[in-house]
């Protein structure tokens, strides 16, 4: 098992949460040693079939040159990041602005999100969102109109899912022109608690966050 395989083994190990994985990596000094420590504790890793499936997906580990450097500032940065699209394009992003908000916007809110996104993308900024319905979707559709800009979406499920299903065409457009990111391996369905965690990645990638029409208790405010 090489270092790359070991890192994926740790990520998929069902008996380890993120804090435990980071602890083992610090103790071991590298992923292979961390796997050895995990096995000494009688932790069963993923099946060979599932491990190979995830290794065959498009992904980067946190020690890869293509791993987004802004994520390394997170205390709980994902050790593994799955992607669809043009990951190398992140290296060229000079300004990224997240546009987030309610899933049930007014027509005025939708128009404002679209106007800001179109202008930002026209100036070469990357528009970032969580690919949710409402404000997120309006912003990202508008950002695709200009020829400049590099759209970025962060999702709370495996990249073999499209959630919400209504955004399948939007996801394809972002994949073709930018990148879609997830810390979740293939086969991970959307779960309610995934989305607040997703927001930390969305925020870390962004230089600024624009909130449009968000309830006080909402994911947008968390972001």
C-alpha positions in Angstrom: 0.0 0.0 0.0 1.5 3.3 -1.1 0.9 6.7 0.6 -1.9 7.6 -1.7 -3.7 4.3 -1.2 -3.2 4.6 2.6 -4.7 8.1 2.7 -7.8 6.9 0.9 -8.0 3.8 3.2 -8.1 6.1 6.2 -10.7 8.4 4.7 -13.0 5.4 4.0 -12.4 3.5 7.3 -15.8 3.3 8.9 -14.5 3.3 12.4 -12.8 6.7 12.1 -14.2 10.2 12.1 -12.3 13.3 10.9 -10.8 14.1 14.3 -9.6 10.5 14.7 -8.1 10.4 11.2 -6.2 13.7 11.8 -5.0 12.4 15.2 -3.6 9.2 13.6 -2.0 11.1 10.8 -0.2 13.4 13.4 0.9 10.4 15.4 2.1 8.4 12.5 3.6 11.2 10.5 2.3 9.8 7.2 -0.7 7.9 5.9 0.9 4.5 5.8 2.0 4.7 9.5 -1.5 6.0 10.4 -3.0 2.9 8.7 -0.6 0.7 10.7 -1.8 2.4 13.9 -5.4 2.0 13.0 -5.0 -1.7 12.3 -3.3 -2.2 15.7 -6.5 -1.0 17.1 -8.3 -3.7 15.2 -10.1 -1.2 13.0 -11.5 -2.8 9.8 -10.9 -0.7 6.7 -13.0 -0.4 3.6 -13.6 -3.4 1.4 -11.1 -3.8 -1.4 -13.8 -3.2 -4.0 -15.0 0.1 -2.5 -11.4 1.2 -1.9 -10.5 0.6 -5.6 -13.7 2.4 -6.7 -12.7 5.5 -4.8 -9.1 5.3 -5.9 -10.3 5.3 -9.5 -12.4 8.4 -9.0 -10.9 11.9 -9.7 -9.5 13.1 -6.3 -6.5 14.8 -4.6 -5.0 14.3 -1.2 -4.0 17.2 1.0 -0.4 16.8 0.1 -1.0 17.0 -3.6 0.2 20.2 -5.4 -3.3 20.6 -6.9 -5.0 20.6 -3.5 -6.6 24.0 -3.0 -4.1 25.9 -0.8 -6.8 27.9 0.9 -8.3 24.8 2.4 -5.1 24.0 4.2 -5.9 26.8 6.6 -8.9 24.9 8.0 -8.3 23.1 11.3 -10.5 20.3 9.9 -9.5 20.4 6.2 -10.6 17.4 4.2 -7.7 14.9 3.7 -9.2 13.9 0.4 -11.1 16.0 -2.0 -13.1 14.5 -4.9 -13.8 16.6 -8.0 -15.4 16.8 -11.4 -14.2 19.3 -14.0 -11.0 21.4 -14.2 -9.3 21.2 -10.8 -6.1 22.8 -12.1 -8.1 25.9 -12.9 -8.3 26.7 -9.2 -4.6 27.6 -9.3 -5.5 30.5 -11.6 -8.3 31.9 -9.5 -7.4 35.4 -8.1 -10.8 36.3 -6.7 -13.6 34.0 -5.6 -16.9 35.2 -4.2 -19.5 33.0 -2.7 -23.1 33.9 -3.4 -25.5 32.1 -1.0 -29.0 32.6 0.3 -32.4 31.2 0.7 -33.8 28.3 -1.3 -37.1 30.3 -1.6 -36.1 33.7 -2.8 -38.3 36.6 -3.9 -38.1 37.7 -7.5 -36.1 40.7 -6.4 -33.6 38.5 -4.5 -33.2 36.2 -7.5 -32.6 39.2 -9.8 -30.1 40.8 -7.4 -28.1 37.5 -7.1 -28.1 37.1 -10.9 -27.0 40.7 -11.4 -24.1 40.4 -8.9 -23.0 37.1 -10.3 -23.0 38.2 -13.9 -21.0 41.3 -13.1 -18.5 39.5 -11.0 -18.0 36.7 -13.5 -17.7 39.4 -16.3 -14.8 40.9 -14.3 -13.1 37.6 -14.1 -14.1 36.6 -10.6 -15.1 33.0 -9.7 -18.6 32.6 -8.4 -18.8 29.9 -5.7 -22.0 28.3 -4.4 -23.4 25.2 -2.7 -25.5 24.3 -5.8 -28.7 24.7 -3.8 -32.0 25.8 -5.3 -32.9 29.4 -5.1 -30.2 32.0 -4.7 -27.3 29.6 -5.3 -28.7 28.4 -8.6 -29.7 31.8 -9.8 -26.2 33.1 -9.1 -24.4 30.2 -10.9 -26.7 30.3 -13.9 -26.0 34.0 -14.3 -22.2 33.6 -13.8 -22.1 31.2 -16.8 -23.2 33.9 -19.3 -19.9 35.8 -19.5 -17.0 34.1 -21.2 -14.7 34.8 -18.3 -14.8 33.5 -14.7 -14.3 30.0 -13.3 -17.4 28.7 -11.6 -16.9 26.6 -8.4 -19.6 24.5 -6.7 -19.2 22.5 -3.4 -21.7 19.8 -2.8 -22.7 17.8 0.3 -22.8 14.3 -1.2 -20.8 12.0 -3.4 -20.2 13.3 -6.9 -22.2 10.3 -8.4 -25.3 12.0 -6.9 -26.9 15.2 -8.2 -28.6 17.0 -5.4 -31.0 18.6 -5.9 -31.9 16.7 -9.0 -33.3 19.8 -10.6 -29.8 21.1 -11.0 -28.4 18.3 -13.1 -28.0 20.6 -16.1 -26.4 23.3 -14.0 -23.9 20.8 -12.5 -22.9 19.7 -16.0 -22.3 23.3 -17.1 -20.2 24.0 -14.1 -18.2 20.8 -14.6 -17.5 21.8 -18.2 -16.4 25.4 -17.4 -15.1 25.1 -13.8 -15.0 22.5 -11.0 -17.4 20.7 -8.7 -15.9 19.6 -5.3 -16.9 17.3 -2.6 -15.2 15.8 0.5 -17.5 12.8 0.3 -16.6 9.6 -1.5 -18.7 8.1 -4.3 -21.8 6.4 -3.0 -22.4 9.0 -0.3 -26.1 10.2 -0.4 -27.0 13.8 0.7 -27.6 14.0 4.4 -28.8 17.0 6.4 -25.7 17.3 8.5 -23.4 17.3 5.4 -24.4 20.8 4.4 -23.2 22.9 7.3 -19.8 21.0 7.0 -19.8 21.7 3.2 -20.2 25.4 4.0 -16.8 25.6 5.7 -15.2 24.5 2.4 -17.3 26.9 0.4 -16.3 29.8 2.7 -12.6 28.8 2.8 -12.3 28.8 -0.9 -13.8 32.3 -1.1 -12.2 35.7 -0.6 -15.7 37.2 0.1 -19.2 36.0 0.8 -22.3 37.7 -0.5 -25.5 36.7 1.3 -28.8 37.4 -0.5 -32.1 36.9 1.4 -31.3 34.5 4.1 -33.3 33.6 7.2 -31.5 34.2 10.5 -31.3 30.4 11.2 -29.9 29.2 7.8 -27.0 27.6 6.1 -26.2 30.9 4.4 -25.7 32.6 7.8 -23.6 29.7 9.0 -21.4 30.3 5.9 
